[in-house]
């Protein structure tokens, strides 16, 4: 099953996510650290049979090229100041970050303006406020749950013991009884790592169908899943 998700953002979003998650300086990127993590994410996406846009692979090649240039020995007395191989990438990331901030600002203004015309969505029970987890947060949590898992396990998801369809049914039934449930709880209650894989695929499919939302109480915090209607109530 090839998964195509509208919630996927682009490769620069992934790079910004990795930089911010590890509290790196965007103007002085630890290129080795970022390259390794970026490639790990792509490998995991491939193993999960998630559709990867060609832009991800272009950036991957660019990162590997930068890493190779930085590993080359430097001249002891260069005739001209050597250009930092990261310079173009840093410029693109800074420009993209400004674009995202402007887009977020406009989106927030739209939300504020809509309050004058519609009833605001109800807050979750208990008055908690949430931010919606990105696809990269989800993959990062999944990666943590599957440390050292053999690669061939990913190709066994067709077994009858666990199916994505059955897991979708189980998750929807569970969330009829509970308002939300943490990913950690779902993964830790799995019988084996195969069930973790199927559970994760079911969650992605339900997010794609806009049945579920993955939420955090703080940026990069623990992730819970809940029915989307619990966060965004219907207008009356």
SVG drawing of the C-alpha trace seen along z (x, -y; Angstrom):
<svg xmlns="http://www.w3.org/2000/svg" viewBox="-26 -40 76 54">
<polyline fill="none" stroke="black" stroke-width="0.4" points="0.0,0.0 1.6,-3.2 0.8,-6.1 0.3,-9.5 -0.3,-12.1 -1.5,-15.7 0.1,-16.4 3.6,-15.9 5.6,-19.1 8.7,-19.5 12.4,-18.6 13.3,-22.1 10.6,-21.6 12.3,-18.4 15.7,-20.1 14.2,-22.9 12.5,-20.3 15.8,-18.5 17.7,-21.7 15.2,-23.0 14.6,-19.6 18.4,-19.4 18.7,-23.1 21.3,-23.6 22.4,-27.0 20.9,-27.4 23.8,-29.6 26.4,-27.0 24.8,-23.7 26.5,-20.5 26.2,-19.0 27.2,-15.5 24.6,-15.3 21.8,-16.7 22.8,-14.5 22.7,-11.3 19.3,-12.1 17.8,-13.3 18.9,-10.1 17.5,-8.0 14.1,-9.7 14.1,-9.0 15.0,-5.4 12.2,-5.0 9.8,-6.6 10.8,-4.2 10.5,-1.2 7.0,-2.3 6.2,-2.6 5.4,-6.3 5.5,-8.2 8.6,-10.5 8.6,-13.5 11.7,-13.8 12.6,-17.1 13.5,-15.0 16.1,-13.0 17.5,-16.2 18.1,-17.7 19.6,-14.4 22.1,-14.5 22.9,-18.1 23.5,-17.4 25.8,-14.5 27.7,-16.7 28.2,-19.4 29.3,-16.8 31.9,-15.5 33.3,-19.0 33.6,-19.7 35.6,-16.4 38.2,-17.5 41.5,-18.7 41.8,-22.5 44.7,-24.4 47.2,-25.6 47.4,-29.1 44.5,-29.5 45.0,-32.2 41.4,-33.3 38.9,-32.9 37.3,-29.5 33.5,-29.5 31.6,-27.6 29.9,-24.7 26.9,-25.2 26.4,-28.8 23.8,-28.3 21.8,-25.8 21.8,-28.2 20.6,-31.0 17.8,-28.9 16.8,-27.7 16.7,-31.3 14.6,-32.5 12.3,-29.6 12.0,-30.1 11.0,-33.7 8.4,-32.6 6.9,-30.1 6.8,-32.7 5.0,-35.1 2.5,-32.3 1.9,-31.4 1.3,-35.1 -1.2,-35.4 -2.9,-32.2 -3.2,-33.4 -4.8,-36.7 -7.3,-34.7 -8.2,-32.7 -8.7,-35.9 -10.8,-37.4 -13.0,-34.3 -13.8,-34.6 -16.0,-37.6 -18.1,-35.5 -18.2,-32.1 -18.5,-30.4 -15.0,-29.5 -14.1,-25.8 -14.6,-24.3 -11.5,-23.6 -10.7,-20.0 -12.1,-18.8 -10.2,-20.2 -9.3,-23.4 -6.0,-22.0 -4.6,-23.6 -2.8,-21.6 -0.6,-22.1 -1.0,-19.7 2.0,-17.4 3.8,-17.4 4.4,-14.3 8.0,-14.5 7.1,-14.4 5.1,-11.2 8.0,-9.6 10.4,-10.6 8.2,-9.0 7.8,-5.9 11.6,-5.7 12.1,-5.8 9.6,-2.9 11.4,-0.8 15.1,-1.1 17.2,1.8 14.2,3.4 15.3,5.7 14.5,4.1 12.8,7.2 10.0,6.8 8.6,3.9 7.8,6.3 5.7,8.6 2.7,6.2 0.6,8.3 0.4,11.1 -3.1,11.9 -2.1,11.5 -2.3,7.7 -3.8,5.7 -4.0,2.0 -7.8,2.3 -8.3,4.1 -6.1,1.7 -8.0,-1.3 -11.2,0.3 -9.5,0.9 -8.3,-2.7 -11.6,-4.3 -13.4,-2.0 -10.8,-2.9 -11.3,-6.6 -15.1,-6.2 -14.3,-5.2 -11.4,-7.6 -10.9,-11.2 -7.2,-10.7 -4.4,-8.2 -0.7,-8.6 1.5,-7.1 3.8,-5.8 0.9,-3.8 -0.2,-2.5 3.3,-1.4 4.2,0.1 1.0,2.2 1.8,3.8 2.6,7.5 5.6,7.2 7.3,4.8 5.1,5.9 2.1,4.6 3.9,1.3 4.4,0.9 0.7,1.7 -0.5,-0.6 1.6,-3.5 0.3,-2.9 -3.2,-2.9 -2.7,-6.2 -1.2,-7.8 -4.2,-6.6 -6.7,-8.0 -4.9,-11.3 -5.0,-11.4 -8.7,-10.7 -9.0,-13.5 -10.6,-11.2 -7.8,-11.7 -5.4,-14.4 -2.0,-14.0 -1.4,-16.6 1.2,-17.8 1.0,-20.0 4.3,-21.6 6.7,-21.7 8.5,-18.3 6.6,-17.0 4.9,-13.6 2.2,-12.9 -1.3,-11.8 -4.0,-11.0 -7.6,-12.1 -10.6,-12.4 -10.4,-15.5 -13.9,-16.5 -12.6,-16.7 -10.3,-19.6 -12.3,-21.3 -16.0,-21.2 -18.6,-21.6 -20.2,-24.9 -23.7,-25.2"/>
</svg>
